[in-house]
Amino acid sequence: MRPARAGTVVAGQDREATERARGYFTGHAPSSPSMALLKDGAVVAMLPRHAIAGRAAHDNAAALVRAFDAHC
């Protein structure tokens, strides 16, 4: 199964898009980079900077797959 929508916001490039995205992440401190999985408009998994930085791309991808499998 694939997500119905995917999006990317680059902080510092589009202030309006960044603020709109951060509005979905209430309860989570701003973190760049970060990745989140939303279901029905609510965050069900969040990978902030400390969970991403210094890890291999395939480890971050695996974390997203686990989150997707758990919630979708």
PLY file of the C-alpha trace (Angstrom):
ply
format ascii 1.0
element vertex 72
property float x
property float y
property float z
element edge 71
property int vertex1
property int vertex2
end_header
0.00 0.00 0.00
1.26 3.48 -0.83
0.34 6.70 0.95
-2.32 8.77 -0.74
-0.12 11.86 -0.42
3.49 12.67 0.37
5.02 16.05 0.95
8.29 17.77 1.64
8.93 21.13 3.26
12.40 22.64 3.40
12.67 25.03 6.34
14.23 28.31 5.32
13.03 28.02 1.73
9.31 28.65 2.12
8.31 30.26 5.41
4.57 29.85 4.81
4.87 26.14 3.98
7.13 25.60 6.98
4.67 27.25 9.37
1.77 25.31 7.87
3.65 22.01 8.24
4.64 22.80 11.82
0.97 23.33 12.58
0.45 19.60 12.11
3.23 18.73 14.56
1.84 20.20 17.78
3.56 18.68 20.77
6.78 18.18 18.79
9.56 20.75 18.91
10.70 22.13 15.54
13.53 19.97 14.28
15.40 20.06 11.03
15.64 17.60 9.55
12.67 15.60 10.74
10.21 13.15 9.24
6.66 12.46 10.32
3.93 10.04 9.40
0.43 11.45 9.61
-2.77 9.45 9.55
-6.11 11.23 9.30
-4.29 14.53 9.91
-2.62 13.43 13.17
1.03 12.58 13.77
1.34 8.85 14.45
5.14 8.68 14.18
7.83 11.34 14.37
11.52 11.04 13.62
13.24 14.20 14.87
16.81 15.23 14.11
18.37 13.14 16.91
16.71 10.01 15.48
17.93 10.74 11.92
21.34 12.43 12.15
24.32 10.15 11.88
22.30 7.16 10.73
22.52 5.52 7.33
19.74 6.27 4.84
18.61 2.63 4.88
18.23 2.78 8.70
16.04 5.87 8.43
14.03 4.22 5.64
13.57 1.12 7.80
12.25 3.29 10.67
9.70 4.84 8.31
8.68 1.40 7.00
8.16 0.16 10.59
6.04 3.23 11.38
4.01 2.77 8.21
3.50 -0.95 8.91
2.40 -0.19 12.48
-0.08 2.55 11.60
-1.28 2.06 8.04
0 1
1 2
2 3
3 4
4 5
5 6
6 7
7 8
8 9
9 10
10 11
11 12
12 13
13 14
14 15
15 16
16 17
17 18
18 19
19 20
20 21
21 22
22 23
23 24
24 25
25 26
26 27
27 28
28 29
29 30
30 31
31 32
32 33
33 34
34 35
35 36
36 37
37 38
38 39
39 40
40 41
41 42
42 43
43 44
44 45
45 46
46 47
47 48
48 49
49 50
50 51
51 52
52 53
53 54
54 55
55 56
56 57
57 58
58 59
59 60
60 61
61 62
62 63
63 64
64 65
65 66
66 67
67 68
68 69
69 70
70 71
